[in-house]
Amino acid sequence: MFIRAMSGIIGFVVLVPLMIIGGVWLQIALMAVVVIAMWELYRAFGDIGAVHFLGFVAAVAYMAFIRAEVVLQVVPFVALPILLGVAYMAFGVFRRKAYKPSNAFMAVFGFLYIAVMLSTVLLVRESIGAFEVWLIFISAWGCDTGAYFSGYLFGRNKLAPTLSPKKTVEGAIGGTLVATFLAAAYGFVLYSLDLRSFGHILVFALVAFVCSVAGQLGDLAASSIKRSRDIKDFGNIMPGHGGALDRFDSIIFVAPLAFVILYFLGGIVL
């Protein structure tokens, strides 16, 4: 528990200046997380080959050029790994050598699941706001912390015993309530400092409520992948937490949803 707590504190100390500074430094940091997480995912399904390398290339290119114009950016880069996968399969035909279609699928899936979805952290920071980006982490990690203590104190009913035996229904509910409260409190502090309007308190609470549920689904989705591969963690880059993908599995689900809600609701309601 001590190692996990210290690892989390160190990670938070690194995270804070990156979110404050934003820009190219956040872009580089996210690119590093994306590449490490994709490597962990690919490795979980076997040896890393040439087609996986193409997935890394697509991810780095996407993270290097992603901007707030999300529609214009996503379409060509989503097409890129698909075309690379097709090229890989065609190349195998010309070589008259057997290949594994699953490798091409994993290269594309890893790009979409990790690079595209995680890149929305940068989109929120740069196109929505430096204050709003913290809702992603409040929704994911605030819920995670709340679920841990709620489950420890009140947990009775298993949430998904085959995927994550320690998670409980009570913990899931408690995590969502804690994240929602933290987001509302965060909005109130910004309102008190005259940095955001009163309406932001309600919007922040709504974002955290919806996204905390999504974050728990993201955690269970990653657990499902690990169970299918019979592994405990994707890696060990963060002592007590596992790999980069283990730490960011909920962020992967939370960030895109937070971006969509803040983009549309922020522009209509506030």
matplotlib code that plots the C-alpha trace (Angstrom):
import matplotlib.pyplot as plt

x = [0.0, 2.9, 4.6, 1.4, 0.7, 4.3, 4.1, 0.8, 2.2, 5.2, 3.0, 0.8, 3.8, 4.8, 1.2, 0.5, 3.2, 2.4, -1.3, -0.4, 2.1, 0.2, 1.2, 4.1, 5.3, 2.0, 1.9, 5.3, 4.4, 1.1, 3.0, 5.4, 2.5, 0.7, 3.8, 4.5, 0.8, 0.6, 3.8, 2.3, -0.9, 0.9, 3.2, 0.3, -0.9, 2.5, 5.7, 5.9, 6.5, 6.7, 3.0, 3.0, 5.9, 3.6, 1.0, 3.7, 4.5, 0.8, 0.4, 3.5, 2.4, -1.1, 0.0, 2.5, -0.1, -3.4, -5.1, -8.5, -10.0, -10.7, -12.9, -10.4, -7.6, -9.1, -10.4, -7.1, -5.2, -7.8, -7.5, -3.7, -3.4, -6.1, -4.2, -1.0, -2.7, -4.0, -0.5, 1.0, -1.4, -0.8, 2.9, 2.5, 0.7, 3.5, 6.1, 4.1, 4.6, 2.0, 1.0, -1.2, -4.2, -4.6, -1.4, -2.8, -6.0, -4.1, -2.0, -5.2, -7.0, -4.1, -3.9, -7.7, -8.0, -5.0, -3.6, -6.9, -8.8, -6.0, -5.2, -8.5, -6.7, -4.7, -7.8, -9.5, -6.5, -5.9, -9.4, -11.7, -9.6, -6.7, -9.2, -11.5, -8.8, -8.6, -12.2, -10.7, -8.5, -11.1, -13.6, -11.2, -8.8, -11.2, -13.7, -11.0, -10.0, -13.6, -14.4, -11.5, -12.5, -16.3, -15.7, -13.5, -16.0, -19.3, -18.6, -20.8, -22.0, -19.5, -19.6, -17.8, -16.3, -14.9, -13.1, -12.1, -13.0, -12.3, -14.7, -18.1, -21.4, -21.1, -17.6, -18.7, -21.6, -19.3, -16.7, -19.2, -20.6, -17.1, -16.0, -19.2, -18.7, -15.1, -15.9, -18.7, -16.4, -13.7, -16.3, -17.3, -13.7, -13.3, -16.6, -15.5, -12.3, -14.3, -12.6, -15.8, -19.5, -22.0, -23.3, -19.9, -20.5, -23.5, -21.7, -18.6, -20.7, -22.5, -19.3, -17.8, -21.0, -21.2, -17.4, -16.8, -19.1, -17.3, -14.0, -15.1, -16.2, -12.8, -11.1, -13.2, -12.6, -8.8, -9.3, -11.2, -8.2, -5.8, -8.0, -8.1, -4.3, -3.9, -1.8, -2.1, -0.7, 0.2, 3.6, 5.5, 6.6, 4.7, 5.3, 2.1, 0.0, 1.4, 2.1, 1.1, -2.0, -3.0, -2.8, -4.5, -7.2, -10.0, -8.6, -8.9, -12.7, -13.1, -11.2, -13.2, -16.5, -15.4, -14.3, -17.6, -19.7, -17.7, -17.5, -21.2, -22.7, -20.2, -21.1, -24.9, -25.6, -22.9]
y = [0.0, 2.4, 1.7, 2.2, 5.5, 6.8, 5.9, 7.7, 10.8, 10.9, 10.5, 13.4, 15.6, 15.0, 15.4, 18.8, 20.9, 19.1, 20.1, 23.6, 24.1, 22.2, 22.6, 20.7, 19.3, 17.7, 16.4, 14.8, 13.3, 11.8, 10.5, 8.6, 7.2, 6.1, 4.3, 2.5, 1.5, 0.3, -1.7, -3.3, -4.2, -5.7, -7.7, -9.1, -10.7, -12.2, -11.2, -7.6, -7.7, -5.4, -4.7, -3.5, -1.2, 0.4, 0.9, 2.8, 4.9, 5.8, 6.6, 8.9, 10.7, 11.1, 12.5, 14.8, 16.5, 16.2, 19.5, 20.8, 20.3, 16.7, 15.7, 16.7, 15.1, 11.8, 10.7, 10.5, 9.1, 6.4, 5.5, 5.4, 2.2, 0.5, 1.1, 0.0, -3.2, -3.8, -3.1, -5.6, -8.3, -7.6, -7.7, -11.1, -12.3, -11.1, -12.8, -16.0, -16.2, -17.0, -14.1, -13.7, -11.6, -11.1, -9.1, -6.6, -6.4, -5.7, -3.0, -1.2, -1.8, -0.6, 2.6, 3.3, 2.1, 3.9, 6.7, 8.1, 7.9, 9.1, 12.0, 13.7, 14.6, 17.0, 18.2, 19.0, 20.9, 22.9, 23.5, 23.4, 24.8, 24.3, 24.0, 21.6, 19.1, 18.2, 16.8, 13.8, 12.9, 13.7, 11.5, 8.6, 8.6, 10.3, 7.6, 5.0, 6.2, 6.6, 3.1, 1.6, 3.1, 2.6, -1.0, -1.5, -0.1, -1.1, -3.6, -6.7, -7.5, -8.3, -6.1, -8.3, -11.3, -13.0, -9.8, -8.0, -10.0, -7.2, -4.7, -4.3, -2.6, -0.5, 0.5, 1.5, 3.6, 5.2, 6.0, 7.7, 9.8, 10.8, 11.8, 13.8, 15.6, 16.4, 17.8, 20.0, 21.2, 21.9, 23.9, 25.8, 26.8, 28.1, 30.0, 31.5, 32.7, 34.2, 31.9, 30.1, 30.8, 29.2, 27.0, 25.3, 23.7, 21.7, 20.9, 19.7, 17.5, 16.1, 15.4, 13.6, 11.6, 10.3, 9.9, 8.1, 5.4, 5.3, 5.1, 2.0, 0.4, 1.2, -0.4, -3.5, -3.6, -3.6, -6.3, -8.4, -8.2, -9.2, -12.1, -13.3, -13.3, -14.7, -11.8, -9.7, -6.4, -5.1, -3.9, -2.8, 0.8, 2.2, 0.1, -0.8, 0.3, -1.9, -0.6, 2.6, 0.9, -0.3, 3.3, 4.9, 2.3, 4.4, 7.6, 6.1, 5.8, 9.0, 11.5, 11.2, 11.3, 14.3, 16.1, 15.5, 16.6, 19.7, 20.6, 20.5, 21.2, 24.0, 25.8, 25.4, 25.8, 28.2]
z = [0.0, 0.9, -2.4, -4.3, -2.5, -3.1, -6.7, -7.1, -5.4, -7.7, -10.7, -9.5, -8.9, -12.6, -13.8, -12.3, -14.1, -17.4, -17.2, -16.1, -18.9, -21.6, -25.2, -26.6, -23.3, -22.6, -26.1, -25.7, -22.4, -23.7, -26.7, -24.4, -22.4, -25.6, -27.0, -23.7, -23.2, -26.8, -26.3, -23.2, -25.0, -28.0, -25.8, -23.9, -27.1, -28.1, -29.8, -31.2, -35.0, -38.0, -38.2, -34.6, -35.4, -38.0, -35.2, -33.2, -36.3, -36.8, -33.1, -33.0, -36.2, -34.8, -31.4, -33.1, -35.3, -33.4, -32.8, -31.7, -35.1, -34.0, -37.0, -39.6, -37.7, -36.6, -40.0, -41.9, -39.0, -38.3, -42.0, -41.7, -39.5, -41.5, -44.7, -43.1, -41.9, -45.5, -46.8, -44.3, -45.4, -49.1, -48.5, -47.0, -50.1, -52.4, -50.2, -50.3, -46.6, -43.9, -41.6, -38.6, -39.3, -35.5, -35.5, -38.1, -36.0, -32.8, -34.5, -35.5, -32.3, -30.2, -32.2, -31.8, -28.2, -26.8, -29.1, -30.5, -27.2, -24.9, -27.2, -26.1, -22.9, -25.0, -26.8, -23.6, -22.3, -25.4, -26.8, -23.7, -20.9, -18.4, -15.5, -17.3, -18.0, -14.3, -14.5, -16.4, -13.5, -10.9, -12.7, -13.1, -10.2, -7.7, -8.5, -8.1, -4.7, -3.6, -4.8, -2.9, 0.5, -0.1, -1.1, 1.9, 4.3, 2.8, 0.1, 0.2, -3.4, -6.1, -9.2, -11.7, -9.9, -13.0, -14.2, -10.9, -7.8, -5.4, -7.0, -5.3, -6.3, -3.1, -4.1, -7.6, -6.3, -3.6, -6.2, -8.5, -5.6, -4.4, -7.9, -8.4, -5.1, -5.8, -9.2, -7.8, -5.0, -7.6, -9.6, -6.5, -5.7, -9.3, -9.0, -5.6, -7.3, -10.1, -12.6, -13.8, -13.6, -11.2, -14.0, -14.2, -10.8, -12.2, -15.5, -13.6, -11.4, -14.4, -16.2, -13.2, -12.6, -16.2, -16.7, -13.4, -14.6, -17.9, -16.1, -14.2, -17.4, -18.9, -15.9, -16.3, -20.0, -19.4, -16.8, -19.3, -21.7, -18.9, -17.9, -21.5, -21.5, -18.0, -16.7, -13.6, -15.0, -18.4, -17.1, -14.0, -14.9, -11.9, -8.7, -7.0, -10.1, -12.9, -16.3, -18.1, -19.5, -16.0, -14.7, -17.7, -18.5, -17.0, -18.4, -21.9, -21.5, -19.5, -21.6, -24.9, -23.1, -21.1, -24.3, -26.0, -23.0, -22.3, -26.0, -26.6, -23.2, -22.4, -25.6, -25.2, -21.5, -20.2]

ax = plt.figure().add_subplot(projection="3d")
ax.plot(x, y, z, "-o")
ax.set_aspect("equal")
plt.show()
